[in-house]
Amino acid sequence: MISRDGENWLEMNNDGQVCIYASNDISIHSETNINLRADENVNIEAGIAVNIKAEQNNVTLEAGTNIATYAGVDTTITSRDTSYIYSDVAHIEEAGVIHMNGPSAEQTEQINAIING
């Protein structure tokens, strides 16, 4: 399927691949759940930013082995209550300088993710 002007299309290939393209936004909305599952990998990439927000409760990450994060510049973590770090074996920190009680830490701003649809 393709729009008259070619700005949007949906293609289902003979090899089982489904491709969706839009020259503008793609919005998906459900009044209950949206479930994504792949027997291999789920890859999300953005040219500018990826925003994930839960309006009412938790954002939970779980991995069978490792969770790795990488920031090209700074990492900020803000908790409006208590922060907990627990390790069964060891906790290792390394930095040029580690400040435990000052100066004041930079805080993370809230995410304003707007989903249309």
Secondary structure, DSSP 8 states (H G I E B T S, - for coil): -B-TTSSEEEEE-TTS-EEEEESS------SS------SS------SS------SSS------SS------SS------SS------SS------S---SS-S--------------
